[in-house]
Every structure is written in C-alpha cells, then in structure tokens.
C-alpha cells in the first residue's frame, strides 16, 4: 500500500520533507518511524489524514502521515 509521509522541523534533517512509502498491510506509523531511523522519543506528534493518531494505529492505503517533533518555545 502507498502512504504519503510528511516530516516537519528537525525531523527533516538528512531526510526528505515529503515522500511516498510502500508499506505492507497492517503497517503503523511506528513502522515508518523505525524505517526512517527516527528515535521514537523525537516523534512526538503523529497526524493521519488531518487527525491526531497514536503510533500503533493501523494505516490504510493512501493515508497521509505527518510526523512532528516535540514543540517548544514561548
């Protein structure tokens, strides 16, 4: 299945900011994070198709997954 992955802020360092990934049925955002060698503690916010999601949510064909690091500032 095809999944569109978007990375933001520091997660883009040495990676594409947007890419298509071919994943097997039953794949989750956690699988994407591992495949991209992103430390799990750095992937703080996961959005699937515009909605907040957990790392273990099963993805469907043509989902759009956005991964953000922890947001800080003030």
ChimeraX attribute file (.defattr): number of C-alpha atoms within 10 A of each C-alpha:
attribute: neighborCount
match mode: 1-to-1
recipient: residues
	/A:1	14
	/A:2	16
	/A:3	19
	/A:4	17
	/A:5	19
	/A:6	18
	/A:7	20
	/A:8	15
	/A:9	12
	/A:10	12
	/A:11	19
	/A:12	15
	/A:13	10
	/A:14	7
	/A:15	13
	/A:16	12
	/A:17	14
	/A:18	14
	/A:19	11
	/A:20	12
	/A:21	13
	/A:22	11
	/A:23	16
	/A:24	13
	/A:25	12
	/A:26	12
	/A:27	17
	/A:28	18
	/A:29	23
	/A:30	18
	/A:31	16
	/A:32	18
	/A:33	16
	/A:34	11
	/A:35	9
	/A:36	11
	/A:37	10
	/A:38	15
	/A:39	10
	/A:40	12
	/A:41	8
	/A:42	14
	/A:43	20
	/A:44	13
	/A:45	15
	/A:46	20
	/A:47	17
	/A:48	19
	/A:49	13
	/A:50	11
	/A:51	9
	/A:52	11
	/A:53	16
	/A:54	14
	/A:55	17
	/A:56	12
	/A:57	13
	/A:58	14
	/A:59	20
	/A:60	17
	/A:61	13
	/A:62	13
	/A:63	15
	/A:64	17
	/A:65	23
	/A:66	23
	/A:67	22
	/A:68	18
	/A:69	19
	/A:70	12
	/A:71	9
	/A:72	5
	/A:73	3
	/A:74	3
